[in-house]
Amino acid sequence: MKCPKCKEELPLLSRVCPVCGYVLEDENHNASDSINRLEHLLHEMKGLPRPSFLKSMNRLSIFVLPILTLLLVIMAVVSQAGLLWILSIIFAVWTLVVIILRLAGRLGNTYSDRQFAKMKNDFELLARSADRDFGKNREVARLLEEITAQIADIETSRRNISRRHTLYWIIIAACVLAASSTVLHSIRNAAREYDAETAIQGWQDAVEKFRTSGLDDDYDAAPRTMLLKKILEAGEAVAAEDFFREFCMKRIGDYDCARQIVEYYRQNNKVQEARRFVESCQLRYKSEYKKLEKLLTD
């Protein structure tokens, strides 16, 4: 085909004369319509909802919610608090719903992101067609370049907003996890203190009961051994030594009781206390005393 104006041969598929710039148009296909369609797509892209801060949380919820649920379960197990169990169930259900919605593609900014991606694909198709047919025309080329740059700016802006929101939510999630860890640590310490207080109260009551109930049998060392073990489990080494001297020393089973105290000191890296205790011990048999001394060097 030749140019109607300068009669030069037109390049294949081109509607613009490379010599005189004449634009060959028809009723069904002209440069104005192509540019108008691109402008319309640009307008629709600008009208799409911007990424939402609240909805962007849903990108992380599929990871954060299971972690929070696990923390709540741990705190509920440690504290045995009914409220924490209720919260654990609520968060578990919430996690399940989020996973289902995420798999269905109905979570967060997913819909507007898909719409933007579709519009961008449509724009690229129209832009290639316009560039092929009318790209030799300077005005069309300039408009194509402007529209392409604006769409690139919109895409960059949406991406930066999403990244910024994700960063904010990561910081919030880190703070929540840190606070949860602190609460869990406090609950664990409180539980340990409660257990320690219960243990102390338990061995004190047990010693008093042993003292007044007539269980102190010279030929039955088992009650003394078990009670001494309970005192050491409460961490009361001094009380254990006092109990040993009052009820165990120079009696049947005195070596087993003394060995418990020595092993307790060794496990807690209290070698000097163990040596002092051994030196103050008096056992029924000298051979067992030598065995006790040997424990210090093993």
Summary of the structure (lengths in Angstrom):
residues: 298
radius of gyration: 41.4
end to end distance: 105.3
largest distance: 129.4
contacts: 845
relative contact order: 0.08
helix: 76%
strand: 1%
